[in-house]
Amino acid sequence: MRKCVVIDAVRTPIGKSGWNGMKKGGQFAHVSAQVLLGSAVSELVRRVGSNSKVFDPREIEDIAVGCLSQIGEQGGNIGRLVVFLADLPDEIAGMTIDRYCNAGLQAINSMAQAIMAGCGNIMIAAGVEHMSHYPMLSTISAAEAAGYPVMISDKIYERNVFTPMGVAADMVAKKYNLTREDCDKLALWSHQKATKALREKEWYNKRIAPVEVAQPDGTTKTVDTDETVRTQCLDEPDIAYSKLTQLEPRFAPDGVHTAGNSSQIVDGAAATMLMSEDKADELGLKPMATLKSMAVAGDEPSIMLLGPIPAMRKALKRAGNLTMNDMDVIEPNEAFASPPLAFAKEFKYAFDDPRVNPTGGAIALGHPIGATGVIYFTEMIYEMQRRGFQYGLETLCGGGGVGIATIVEREK
């Protein structure tokens, strides 16, 4: 097996969703998902080209794009369409991947596996989700709205595969004896870390691909900052926490999850460049990290959010029997507060361990489903680079009870 290395990674700023009939328009509510994805991939290729005079985009074998709602502007195999959106050579292929919330990280893993197996030397893994335009499961509802028969097997309903995720999150909280206070404290902490990262402009800008947004007067505006982070959580923590505690449970009267301690519905995209180690050497490019191991796992579908636990165990074993104590960064997706808290209990580290989501998670930044795995992979890689850390682990839960985990090692 060849070594697969990470050359660079970028993400767009994250915009608040304009979901619910576009009543709550954020900074990308009227921007196409294609523009977001094209901006990320274009900036990624530009950066790599600026660091190597002999880099030729025609050598990129494939692009994999994680995307859940493959409909409308996100349909038509957006993984291939981004070749044209980013003005890349026609020789590059392209595919779109749906593993629900795992999709972005699966795109990274799939492209890494191809390189490791010798099926290409340069790959791009990306992700996009424009939640202002397409709600979850819209691919099913769109067929129904168009008058086509949607014949879902009774077995799917018998196994509660379509349990609402917020309901599943409350189930996780009960299983692990997690309180509303636990969840609200995690939410506050997520925003505090994200605020600090946002204000460290030099490092923040290193990973951001700005997006040009057309304005009503015909001009364009450059968007280069997340609009989701609640800075009051750092500046006035007592007031911010009080606000969190006053929010009503969202999924059940006796539940612990609210709009404040669940991931935000947002718009965003991200992309990363992967290469074989030999190709990186040939092009004179210094890798940021090496893909050390990866794993997926299924779990009970109705509670659905605990799949990362067996996936992490597999990934740690495949990385040479490493343990969670070896990890310098632990990046669990904050789809809701309860799963990362449950993982902390399972692997016996503190919920506020500084290794966990050091630049904030999806409660603070947001969870644009197909892009999430690539966004937080980018965050993890840059934090490892900044701090000189050796190992990082990213994991995400997903609908239907799937989990995914990837471990990387920083190149010294």
VOGU-3710 file (C-alpha; in Angstrom, 3 decimals, decimal comma):
1> mrkcvvidav> 0,000/0,000/0,000  1,272/3,456/-0,908  1,155/6,372/1,499  -1,548/8,968/0,909  -0,772/12,497/2,089  -2,794/15,665/2,542  -1,331/18,582/0,595  -3,810/21,330/1,463  -7,404/21,893/2,556  -9,768/24,848/2,453
11> rtpigksgwn> -13,339/25,624/3,368  -15,762/28,409/2,600  -17,093/30,577/5,377  -20,316/29,160/6,789  -23,625/30,917/6,283  -26,787/30,742/8,343  -29,494/28,824/6,581  -32,453/30,494/4,917  -34,551/27,373/5,456  -38,246/27,469/6,302
21> gmkkggqfah> -39,366/29,159/3,120  -36,259/31,400/2,956  -37,563/33,446/5,869  -34,196/33,457/7,622  -31,770/34,291/4,869  -28,083/34,067/5,737  -25,083/35,291/3,762  -25,372/32,460/1,216  -29,143/32,067/1,100  -29,269/33,485/-2,425
31> vsaqvllgsa> -26,007/31,927/-3,619  -25,962/28,632/-5,514  -24,434/25,508/-3,974  -22,454/25,312/-7,203  -20,845/28,678/-6,452  -19,881/27,528/-2,944  -18,339/24,273/-4,138  -16,657/25,893/-7,120  -15,124/28,555/-4,879  -13,637/25,944/-2,523
41> vselvrrvgs> -12,206/23,724/-5,260  -10,862/26,673/-7,287  -9,056/28,123/-4,278  -7,631/24,727/-3,358  -6,187/24,154/-6,836  -4,868/27,735/-6,982  -3,028/27,309/-3,685  -1,437/24,017/-4,682  -0,398/25,496/-8,033  1,179/28,493/-6,311
51> nskvfdprei> 3,387/26,128/-4,294  4,589/23,998/-7,200  5,590/25,272/-10,631  5,304/21,761/-12,078  1,847/20,920/-10,704  -0,481/20,108/-13,610  -4,237/19,950/-12,833  -4,638/17,464/-15,696  -2,969/14,894/-13,444  -5,892/15,037/-11,005
61> ediavgclsq> -7,513/11,647/-11,496  -10,827/12,143/-9,752  -12,925/14,383/-7,542  -15,331/12,962/-4,946  -17,940/15,295/-3,459  -19,964/14,473/-0,371  -23,554/15,689/-0,695  -26,766/14,485/0,911  -29,481/16,318/-1,050  -28,562/15,423/-4,619
71> igeqggnigr> -31,379/17,439/-6,123  -31,754/20,705/-8,040  -28,435/22,565/-8,280  -26,837/19,807/-6,162  -28,048/17,127/-8,589  -26,697/15,980/-11,928  -23,585/14,511/-10,262  -22,237/17,733/-8,782  -18,941/15,896/-8,297  -18,494/15,991/-12,063
81> lvvfladlpd> -20,046/19,428/-12,515  -17,456/21,006/-10,206  -14,805/20,251/-12,835  -16,485/22,878/-15,005  -17,442/25,161/-12,127  -13,796/25,388/-11,077  -12,498/25,663/-14,675  -10,513/22,451/-14,388  -9,386/20,221/-17,274  -12,058/17,997/-18,798
91> eiagmtidry> -9,810/14,952/-18,252  -10,723/14,927/-14,537  -13,580/12,579/-13,634  -15,960/13,228/-10,720  -18,486/11,512/-8,487  -20,921/12,375/-5,738  -21,156/10,411/-2,480  -24,048/10,103/-0,037  -23,385/8,450/3,298  -25,585/10,978/5,073
101> cnaglqains> -23,558/13,009/7,600  -20,533/10,774/6,876  -20,454/11,802/3,199  -17,662/14,384/3,292  -15,261/12,246/5,287  -16,196/9,267/3,116  -15,161/11,324/0,077  -11,753/11,828/1,717  -11,435/8,162/2,633  -12,515/6,935/-0,805
111> maqaimagcg> -10,019/9,144/-2,608  -7,286/8,146/-0,144  -8,060/4,468/-0,679  -7,777/4,927/-4,458  -4,348/6,527/-4,070  -3,188/3,878/-1,614  -4,285/1,153/-4,055  -2,392/2,743/-6,943  -5,454/3,983/-8,837  -4,164/7,517/-9,323
121> nimiaagveh> -1,674/9,932/-7,805  -3,697/13,107/-7,245  -7,287/13,320/-5,998  -9,608/15,980/-4,643  -12,129/15,212/-1,907  -14,787/17,836/-1,295  -18,229/18,371/0,164  -21,143/20,756/-0,180  -24,582/21,258/1,309  -26,834/24,228/0,743
131> mshypmlsti> -29,422/23,713/3,472  -31,131/26,996/2,619  -32,318/25,338/-0,558  -32,808/21,656/0,295  -33,966/20,109/3,572  -32,879/16,649/4,639  -34,670/13,789/2,829  -35,748/16,223/0,123  -34,740/13,666/-2,497  -37,643/11,515/-1,288
141> saaeaagypv> -40,152/14,324/-0,857  -39,300/15,755/-4,295  -40,328/12,498/-5,960  -43,564/12,493/-3,989  -44,273/16,113/-4,907  -43,686/15,325/-8,578  -46,311/12,580/-8,435  -43,977/9,602/-8,667  -44,609/6,520/-6,522  -42,268/6,281/-3,540
151> misdkiyern> -42,519/2,672/-2,394  -40,537/2,395/0,833  -40,412/-1,102/2,280  -42,212/-1,818/5,530  -38,898/-3,205/6,817  -37,475/0,319/6,823  -40,286/1,565/9,060  -40,145/-1,542/11,257  -36,500/-0,791/12,047  -37,241/2,928/12,701
161> vftpmgvaad> -34,566/3,957/10,208  -36,222/7,348/9,747  -36,340/8,219/13,448  -35,872/12,012/13,683  -32,283/12,683/14,650  -33,241/15,001/17,492  -35,321/12,199/18,997  -32,342/9,864/18,628  -30,118/12,450/20,325  -32,443/12,508/23,338
171> mvakkynltr> -32,304/8,697/23,361  -28,498/8,890/23,532  -28,771/11,354/26,430  -30,983/8,942/28,375  -28,708/5,974/27,637  -25,667/7,835/29,007  -27,426/9,760/31,798  -26,625/13,125/30,244  -28,382/16,180/31,628  -29,617/19,376/30,061
181> edcdklalws> -26,836/21,156/31,948  -24,229/18,853/30,360  -25,549/19,671/26,905  -25,789/23,424/27,452  -22,254/23,577/28,857  -20,946/21,776/25,775  -22,768/24,280/23,547  -21,278/27,243/25,408  -17,818/25,710/25,180  -18,171/25,087/21,440
191> hqkatkalre> -18,978/28,750/20,765  -16,143/29,919/23,012  -13,572/27,869/21,112  -14,990/28,935/17,740  -14,858/32,588/18,796  -11,197/32,320/19,752  -10,404/30,626/16,437  -12,320/33,278/14,488  -10,327/36,053/16,142  -6,941/34,467/15,434
201> kewynkriap> -7,107/35,934/11,949  -3,779/34,785/10,551  -4,568/31,116/11,083  -8,268/31,516/10,407  -7,623/33,011/6,968  -5,225/30,209/6,030  -8,111/27,759/5,730  -10,810/30,011/4,288  -11,778/30,139/0,605  -13,573/33,486/0,168
211> vevaqpdgtt> -16,817/33,538/-1,822  -17,862/36,344/-4,171  -21,559/37,074/-3,577  -23,591/39,059/-6,105  -25,438/42,041/-4,617  -28,825/43,467/-5,723  -27,126/46,569/-7,144  -24,976/44,489/-9,488  -21,778/44,654/-7,438  -20,157/41,747/-5,628
221> ktvdtdetvr> -19,222/41,324/-2,001  -16,409/39,116/-0,756  -17,604/36,900/2,095  -14,719/35,573/4,172  -16,096/35,073/7,696  -18,473/32,626/9,388  -21,702/34,235/10,506  -22,821/31,464/12,855  -20,537/31,911/15,865  -22,074/33,516/18,965
231> tqcldepdia> -19,205/35,565/20,330  -21,196/36,512/23,424  -20,449/33,017/24,747  -16,833/34,103/25,201  -17,318/37,795/25,940  -20,302/37,495/28,309  -20,475/33,797/29,213  -22,927/34,152/32,103  -25,462/36,004/29,956  -24,983/33,616/27,031
241> yskltqlepr> -25,350/30,544/29,231  -28,493/31,964/30,810  -29,972/32,335/27,329  -29,103/28,739/26,516  -30,836/27,455/29,625  -34,038/29,327/28,772  -34,547/27,626/25,396  -37,346/25,081/25,174  -36,618/21,404/24,366  -37,049/20,954/20,628
251> fapdgvhtag> -37,835/17,276/20,178  -39,719/16,150/23,314  -41,145/17,996/26,355  -38,771/16,114/28,652  -35,836/16,120/26,212  -32,490/17,834/26,730  -31,830/19,107/23,219  -32,731/22,613/22,113  -31,891/24,864/19,182  -28,954/26,072/21,290
261> nssqivdgaa> -27,234/22,737/21,929  -27,896/21,155/18,528  -25,935/21,734/15,332  -26,914/24,736/13,256  -28,596/24,328/9,861  -26,192/26,078/7,494  -24,693/26,452/4,011  -21,054/25,660/3,200  -18,462/23,754/1,183  -14,890/22,508/1,569
271> atmlmsedka> -12,177/20,700/-0,402  -8,866/18,958/0,219  -6,047/17,804/-2,088  -4,680/14,294/-1,606  -1,590/12,827/-3,280  0,625/9,799/-3,162  3,766/10,539/-1,184  5,917/9,968/-4,270  3,916/12,451/-6,358  4,135/15,087/-3,625
281> delglkpmat> 7,918/14,625/-3,550  8,083/14,865/-7,339  6,147/18,137/-7,309  8,167/19,586/-4,439  5,127/19,840/-2,173  5,368/19,415/1,591  2,463/17,357/2,943  0,461/18,546/5,919  -0,431/15,041/7,119  -0,622/11,353/6,208
291> lksmavagde> -3,816/9,301/6,230  -3,028/6,746/8,927  -6,212/4,657/9,104  -9,950/4,778/8,453  -13,033/2,775/9,346  -16,813/2,678/9,065  -19,356/0,878/11,214  -23,084/0,361/11,488  -25,114/0,428/14,675  -28,730/0,159/15,844
301> psimllgpip> -30,677/2,416/13,434  -33,265/4,032/15,695  -30,757/5,481/18,167  -28,437/5,901/15,140  -25,877/8,347/16,554  -23,532/5,863/18,239  -21,941/4,351/15,123  -18,735/6,364/15,672  -17,907/4,301/18,772  -17,165/1,034/16,923
311> amrkalkrag> -15,741/3,002/13,970  -13,233/4,766/16,243  -12,213/1,493/17,855  -11,544/-0,031/14,437  -9,578/3,004/13,250  -7,425/3,075/16,392  -6,611/-0,614/16,008  -5,797/-0,222/12,304  -3,476/2,674/13,097  -1,183/0,310/14,994
321> nltmndmdvi> -3,185/-0,229/18,172  -3,139/3,432/19,091  -5,405/4,595/21,914  -7,411/7,723/22,459  -4,628/8,864/24,773  -2,352/9,039/21,722  -4,656/11,481/19,937  -3,655/15,157/20,069  -6,872/16,328/18,405  -10,232/14,571/18,750
331> epneafaspp> -12,787/15,920/16,290  -16,252/14,388/16,891  -19,091/16,005/14,966  -21,437/17,977/17,217  -24,614/16,986/15,374  -26,177/17,296/18,831  -24,575/17,697/22,230  -25,218/14,144/23,426  -23,109/12,101/20,952  -19,736/13,780/21,690
341> lafakefkya> -20,556/13,602/25,397  -21,306/9,888/25,011  -18,027/9,342/23,164  -16,167/11,059/26,007  -17,735/8,641/28,481  -16,991/5,601/26,312  -13,341/6,515/25,823  -12,876/7,986/29,295  -11,772/11,548/28,556  -13,307/14,735/29,940
351> fddprvnptg> -16,028/16,463/27,932  -13,991/19,678/28,127  -10,684/18,014/27,245  -8,802/20,693/25,243  -8,110/18,127/22,515  -11,806/17,978/21,615  -12,913/20,202/18,700  -10,302/22,839/19,576  -11,656/25,381/17,057  -15,317/24,745/17,828
361> gaialghpig> -17,749/22,219/16,427  -21,034/22,076/14,577  -23,029/23,580/17,462  -21,061/26,781/16,958  -20,161/26,645/13,277  -22,874/24,474/11,777  -23,415/21,120/10,095  -23,845/21,420/6,297  -24,382/17,670/5,989  -22,334/16,609/2,934
371> atgviyftem> -19,598/19,166/3,590  -19,225/18,647/7,333  -16,647/15,859/7,202  -14,357/17,923/4,951  -14,895/21,156/6,902  -13,834/19,688/10,233  -11,076/17,639/8,607  -9,730/20,992/7,426  -10,065/22,451/10,921  -8,255/19,457/12,417
381> iyemqrrgfq> -5,389/19,513/9,901  -4,702/23,207/10,408  -4,842/22,951/14,196  -2,360/20,072/14,084  -0,100/22,146/11,844  -0,364/25,164/14,082  0,309/23,312/17,329  2,838/20,780/16,046  0,557/17,875/17,007  1,223/14,340/15,779
391> ygletlcggg> -2,133/12,510/15,686  -5,681/13,609/14,948  -8,932/11,647/14,822  -12,153/12,781/13,158  -15,452/10,958/13,542  -19,073/11,543/12,520  -22,374/9,844/13,211  -24,953/9,497/10,450  -28,566/8,718/9,643  -29,615/5,094/9,749
401> gvgiativer> -26,960/4,250/12,325  -23,643/4,610/10,480  -20,375/5,917/11,848  -17,054/6,822/10,267  -13,611/7,597/11,673  -10,273/8,658/10,210  -6,881/9,072/11,868  -4,141/11,254/10,403  -0,514/11,759/11,361  1,197/15,111/10,833
411> ek> 4,195/15,193/8,551  7,180/16,611/10,462
//
